[in-house]
């Protein structure tokens, strides 16, 4: 065992990254519920647009949940999609800073940066067996 690094099965950085991914999935689930309520309570609504937007939000919630679960099980193949989710979150946060509620945009940017950094830190790489 000369020169070999021990494989760490647990890393706090990866665990926190996974928790934040679950938080993002929960946020998308809340958004889905909000869109359903909004579609049902609004008077004039384009049903096709409302349904497609709601379905996309629901699929995103399920997708992020599955990525978080796979990353929590130390599947190295889930790290790429987790980073892509953070890039989408960065784009959405930047858009919201420009046109929407500023505080929500800033919160999304901070969440995306923190989650992305946690997933890519060397301790997380070692826990996934990449390093």
C-alpha positions in Angstrom: 0.0 0.0 0.0 2.8 2.4 -0.7 1.7 5.6 -2.3 -2.0 4.7 -2.4 -4.6 7.0 -1.0 -7.4 5.4 1.1 -10.8 5.6 -0.4 -13.1 7.7 1.8 -16.6 6.4 1.8 -18.1 9.5 3.3 -17.4 13.2 2.8 -19.2 16.0 4.5 -18.9 18.2 1.4 -20.6 15.6 -0.8 -23.3 14.9 1.8 -24.1 18.6 2.0 -24.1 18.9 -1.8 -26.6 16.0 -1.9 -28.8 17.7 0.8 -28.8 20.9 -1.2 -29.8 19.0 -4.3 -32.7 17.5 -2.4 -33.6 21.0 -1.3 -33.7 22.1 -5.0 -35.9 19.1 -5.8 -38.3 20.1 -3.0 -38.3 23.7 -4.3 -39.3 22.4 -7.8 -42.1 20.3 -6.2 -43.4 23.4 -4.4 -43.3 25.3 -7.7 -45.2 22.5 -9.3 -47.9 22.6 -6.7 -48.1 26.4 -7.0 -48.5 26.1 -10.8 -51.3 23.6 -10.3 -53.1 25.9 -7.9 -52.5 28.9 -10.2 -54.0 27.0 -13.2 -57.0 25.9 -11.3 -57.8 29.3 -9.7 -57.1 31.6 -12.6 -60.0 32.7 -14.7 -58.5 33.0 -18.2 -55.7 30.5 -18.7 -54.3 28.8 -21.7 -54.7 25.2 -20.7 -52.0 23.9 -23.0 -49.4 26.3 -21.8 -50.3 25.8 -18.1 -50.3 22.0 -18.4 -46.9 21.9 -20.3 -45.3 24.3 -17.8 -46.6 22.3 -14.9 -45.4 19.0 -16.4 -42.0 20.4 -17.1 -41.7 21.6 -13.5 -42.8 18.2 -12.2 -40.3 16.4 -14.5 -37.5 18.7 -13.3 -38.4 17.9 -9.7 -38.2 14.2 -10.3 -35.0 14.5 -12.3 -33.2 16.5 -9.7 -34.4 14.1 -7.0 -33.0 11.1 -9.0 -29.7 12.9 -9.5 -29.5 13.7 -5.8 -30.3 10.1 -4.9 -27.7 8.7 -7.3 -25.1 11.1 -6.0 -26.0 10.2 -2.4 -25.3 6.5 -3.3 -21.9 7.6 -4.6 -22.6 7.0 -8.2 -19.9 9.0 -10.0 -22.0 9.2 -13.2 -24.4 11.5 -11.3 -21.9 14.3 -10.7 -22.1 15.6 -14.3 -25.9 16.0 -14.3 -25.7 17.6 -10.8 -23.3 20.2 -12.2 -25.6 20.8 -15.2 -28.5 21.4 -12.8 -26.4 24.0 -11.1 -25.7 25.7 -14.4 -29.4 25.9 -15.1 -29.9 27.3 -11.7 -27.2 29.9 -12.3 -28.9 30.9 -15.6 -32.3 31.2 -13.9 -30.9 33.2 -11.0 -29.2 35.6 -13.4 -32.4 36.1 -15.3 -34.3 36.8 -12.1 -31.8 39.3 -11.0 -32.4 41.2 -14.3 -36.2 41.0 -14.5 -37.7 39.3 -11.5 -37.5 39.5 -7.7 -33.9 40.4 -7.0 -33.7 38.5 -3.7 -34.9 35.3 -5.2 -32.4 35.6 -8.0 -29.5 36.2 -5.6 -30.6 33.3 -3.4 -30.7 31.0 -6.5 -27.2 32.1 -7.5 -25.8 31.5 -4.1 -27.5 28.1 -3.9 -26.1 27.1 -7.2 -22.6 28.2 -6.5 -22.4 26.6 -3.1 -23.9 23.3 -4.3 -21.6 23.2 -7.3 -18.5 23.9 -5.3 -19.5 21.3 -2.7 -20.0 18.6 -5.4 -16.6 19.5 -7.1 -14.4 19.8 -4.1 -11.5 17.3 -3.8 -13.1 15.6 -0.7 -16.2 14.9 -2.8 -14.1 13.6 -5.6 -12.4 11.2 -3.2 -15.7 10.0 -1.8 -16.9 9.2 -5.3 -13.6 7.5 -6.1 -12.6 9.9 -8.8 -9.4 11.2 -7.3 
